[in-house]
Amino acid sequence: MEIQQLEWEKWIAHWRKVFKQSQHVTLIGPTGCGKTTLGIELVDARDWVVAFGVKYKDETLDQLLKLKKWKKIKKWPPPYGANKVVLWPNVDDPRKMLTEHRAIFSDALADIYKKGGWCVWVDEERYICDHLKMRDIMTLMYVTARSNNISLIGSAQRPKWIPLEAYSQAGHLILWRTGDEIDLKRVGSLNGHDPKPVIDVVSRLPYHAFLHVNLVNGQMIVSQYKA
């Protein structure tokens, strides 16, 4: 299978054409590879976006909020007219963090599920699924939210840390380099075709380069984010 290479500017223009509302996107890569930075660019293609902020301090989200179109909120729903928001509770007591985060993020997902039309960006999906015990909620969102025109963009360091539905229901996978044999086998089998090309490419990617697998049409493209 042919794997294309595109410069960043051409790839992001391509992304804006192929990423449709109601499609889910899953990003897998190690810490520092650029998942969050790329995620900012990915969600810019959508009109109604909520990003979940789970860290007490997050420099990348701070940069996002410097853009005039983004607004920080501590509870859901957002104020009237705010269509690109960071839901960021900023809980400063670790003894209360899990309880408060679960209440706030689960309430938001319930309301989003009912209203529809949002793109939900979960940059720390393992935290949401395992630490907040919301794996069942996320799984149901992956399976059923598309019918209400909802997109989920989720990221994790390893493929085994998030629900299988994050792959089976995804329209797009974005993968960074890994040398772990188990991870390679899992991500290689997710494109619905011969896993060998994916395994070969992902194992040899330069550190900040990524492989975009379009699960809708089977197209695979290698690119690299450039600020």
C-alpha positions as CSV (number, residue, x, y, z in Angstrom):
1,M,0.0,0.0,0.0
2,E,1.3,3.4,-1.0
3,I,2.2,5.8,1.9
4,Q,2.4,9.4,0.9
5,Q,4.6,12.1,2.4
6,L,3.3,15.6,2.7
7,E,4.9,18.8,4.0
8,W,3.1,20.3,7.0
9,E,1.3,23.1,5.2
10,K,-0.1,20.7,2.6
11,W,-1.1,18.1,5.1
12,I,-3.0,20.6,7.3
13,A,-4.9,21.8,4.2
14,H,-5.6,18.2,3.4
15,W,-6.8,17.6,7.0
16,R,-9.3,20.4,6.8
17,K,-10.9,18.7,3.8
18,V,-11.0,15.1,5.0
19,F,-11.9,15.6,8.7
20,K,-15.7,15.7,8.9
21,Q,-17.9,16.5,11.9
22,S,-19.1,13.2,13.6
23,Q,-15.8,11.5,12.8
24,H,-13.7,10.4,15.7
25,V,-9.9,10.8,15.9
26,T,-7.4,8.9,18.0
27,L,-3.8,10.1,18.6
28,I,-1.2,7.7,20.0
29,G,2.4,8.7,20.9
30,P,4.9,9.1,23.7
31,T,5.2,12.1,26.0
32,G,6.8,15.0,24.2
33,C,6.1,13.9,20.7
34,G,3.7,16.7,20.0
35,K,0.2,15.2,20.6
36,T,-1.2,18.3,22.3
37,T,0.4,20.8,20.0
38,L,-1.0,18.9,17.0
39,G,-4.4,18.6,18.6
40,I,-4.7,22.4,18.7
41,E,-4.3,22.4,14.9
42,L,-6.7,19.5,14.4
43,V,-9.6,21.0,16.3
44,D,-9.2,24.3,14.6
45,A,-11.0,22.7,11.7
46,R,-14.3,22.5,13.7
47,D,-16.6,25.3,14.7
48,W,-17.9,24.0,18.1
49,V,-15.1,22.6,20.3
50,V,-14.6,21.8,23.9
51,A,-11.2,20.8,25.2
52,F,-11.0,19.0,28.6
53,G,-8.2,20.5,30.8
54,V,-7.2,18.0,33.5
55,K,-3.8,19.2,34.6
56,Y,-3.5,21.9,37.3
57,K,-1.0,23.7,35.0
58,D,-0.8,23.2,31.3
59,E,1.4,25.5,29.2
60,T,0.0,24.3,25.9
61,L,-3.6,25.1,26.9
62,D,-2.4,28.4,28.3
63,Q,-1.1,29.2,24.8
64,L,-4.4,28.1,23.3
65,L,-6.3,30.5,25.6
66,K,-4.2,33.4,24.3
67,L,-6.1,33.1,21.1
68,K,-9.1,35.4,21.1
69,K,-11.6,32.8,19.9
70,W,-11.0,30.4,22.9
71,K,-12.5,30.9,26.4
72,K,-11.8,29.1,29.6
73,I,-14.7,27.8,31.7
74,K,-14.7,25.9,35.0
75,K,-18.1,24.4,34.7
76,W,-20.5,23.3,31.9
77,P,-22.3,24.7,30.0
78,P,-20.4,27.5,28.4
79,P,-21.9,31.0,28.3
80,Y,-24.0,32.0,25.3
81,G,-22.0,32.5,22.1
82,A,-18.9,30.7,23.3
83,N,-18.2,28.0,20.7
84,K,-14.5,27.2,21.4
85,V,-14.0,26.6,25.1
86,V,-11.5,24.9,27.5
87,L,-13.4,23.2,30.3
88,W,-10.7,23.5,32.9
89,P,-11.8,23.1,36.6
90,N,-8.2,23.8,37.9
91,V,-8.9,21.9,41.2
92,D,-5.9,22.7,43.5
93,D,-6.6,20.1,46.2
94,P,-5.5,16.6,45.0
95,R,-7.8,15.0,47.6
96,K,-10.8,16.5,45.8
97,M,-9.5,16.4,42.2
98,L,-10.9,13.0,41.1
99,T,-14.3,13.5,42.6
100,E,-14.7,17.0,41.2
101,H,-13.3,16.2,37.8
102,R,-15.5,13.2,37.4
103,A,-18.6,15.2,38.2
104,I,-17.8,18.1,35.9
105,F,-16.6,16.1,32.9
106,S,-19.4,13.5,33.1
107,D,-22.0,16.2,33.4
108,A,-20.5,17.9,30.3
109,L,-20.5,14.7,28.3
110,A,-24.1,14.0,29.2
111,D,-25.2,17.4,28.1
112,I,-23.1,17.3,24.9
113,Y,-24.6,13.9,24.1
114,K,-28.1,15.3,24.3
115,K,-27.5,18.5,22.4
116,G,-25.1,17.2,19.8
117,G,-22.9,19.1,17.3
118,W,-19.8,19.4,19.5
119,C,-16.2,18.3,18.9
120,V,-14.8,17.0,22.2
121,W,-11.1,17.0,22.7
122,V,-9.8,14.8,25.5
123,D,-6.0,15.2,25.5
124,E,-5.4,12.8,28.5
125,E,-7.8,10.0,27.8
126,R,-6.2,7.5,30.1
127,Y,-6.9,9.9,33.0
128,I,-10.5,10.2,32.0
129,C,-11.0,6.5,31.5
130,D,-9.1,5.0,34.4
131,H,-8.5,7.6,37.1
132,L,-11.9,9.1,36.8
133,K,-13.6,5.7,36.1
134,M,-15.3,7.0,33.0
135,R,-14.3,4.3,30.6
136,D,-17.9,3.1,30.2
137,I,-19.1,6.6,29.4
138,M,-16.3,7.2,26.8
139,T,-17.0,3.8,25.2
140,L,-20.7,4.6,24.8
141,M,-19.8,8.0,23.4
142,Y,-17.5,6.4,20.8
143,V,-20.2,3.9,19.8
144,T,-23.3,6.1,19.8
145,A,-22.4,9.8,19.7
146,R,-21.8,10.0,15.9
147,S,-25.5,9.7,15.4
148,N,-25.9,13.1,17.1
149,N,-23.1,14.7,15.0
150,I,-20.5,14.6,17.8
151,S,-16.8,14.1,17.2
152,L,-14.3,12.8,19.8
153,I,-10.6,13.5,19.6
154,G,-8.7,11.5,22.2
155,S,-5.0,10.9,22.8
156,A,-2.9,8.5,24.9
157,Q,0.7,7.4,25.2
158,R,-0.1,3.7,24.5
159,P,-2.9,2.0,22.6
160,K,-3.8,-0.4,25.4
161,W,-4.6,2.5,27.8
162,I,-7.9,3.5,26.1
163,P,-11.0,1.6,24.9
164,L,-10.8,-0.4,21.8
165,E,-13.7,1.6,20.5
166,A,-11.3,4.5,20.2
167,Y,-9.9,2.6,17.2
168,S,-12.8,0.5,15.9
169,Q,-15.1,3.6,15.8
170,A,-12.4,6.1,14.7
171,G,-12.4,7.8,11.3
172,H,-8.7,8.8,11.7
173,L,-5.7,7.5,13.5
174,I,-2.6,9.6,14.1
175,L,0.4,7.6,15.2
176,W,3.9,8.6,16.4
177,R,7.0,6.3,16.6
178,T,7.1,3.4,19.0
179,G,9.5,0.5,19.4
180,D,7.3,-1.5,21.7
181,E,6.4,-4.8,19.9
182,I,3.0,-5.2,21.5
183,D,2.0,-1.6,20.7
184,L,3.3,-2.0,17.1
185,K,1.1,-5.1,16.6
186,R,-1.9,-3.3,17.9
187,V,-1.6,-0.1,15.9
188,G,-0.6,-2.0,12.8
189,S,-3.8,-4.0,12.8
190,L,-6.1,-1.0,13.1
191,N,-6.0,0.2,9.5
192,G,-8.2,-2.7,8.3
193,H,-5.6,-3.8,5.8
194,D,-2.2,-5.5,6.0
195,P,-0.5,-4.4,9.3
196,K,3.0,-4.7,7.9
197,P,3.2,-1.3,6.2
198,V,1.9,0.5,9.3
199,I,4.3,-1.4,11.6
200,D,7.2,-0.7,9.3
201,V,6.4,3.1,9.0
202,V,5.6,3.7,12.7
203,S,8.7,1.9,13.9
204,R,11.0,4.1,11.8
205,L,9.3,7.6,12.1
206,P,11.5,10.5,13.1
207,Y,10.6,11.5,16.6
208,H,8.2,14.4,15.8
209,A,6.8,13.0,12.6
210,F,3.5,11.2,12.5
211,L,1.5,8.8,10.4
212,H,-2.1,9.7,9.6
213,V,-4.2,6.7,8.8
214,N,-7.6,7.7,7.2
215,L,-9.8,4.7,8.2
216,V,-12.6,6.0,5.9
217,N,-10.7,5.5,2.7
218,G,-7.5,3.7,3.7
219,Q,-5.2,6.5,2.8
220,M,-1.9,6.8,4.8
221,I,0.2,9.9,5.0
222,V,3.4,10.8,6.8
223,S,4.0,14.4,7.9
224,Q,5.5,16.5,10.6
225,Y,4.2,19.5,12.5
226,K,6.0,22.8,12.0
227,A,5.1,25.9,14.0
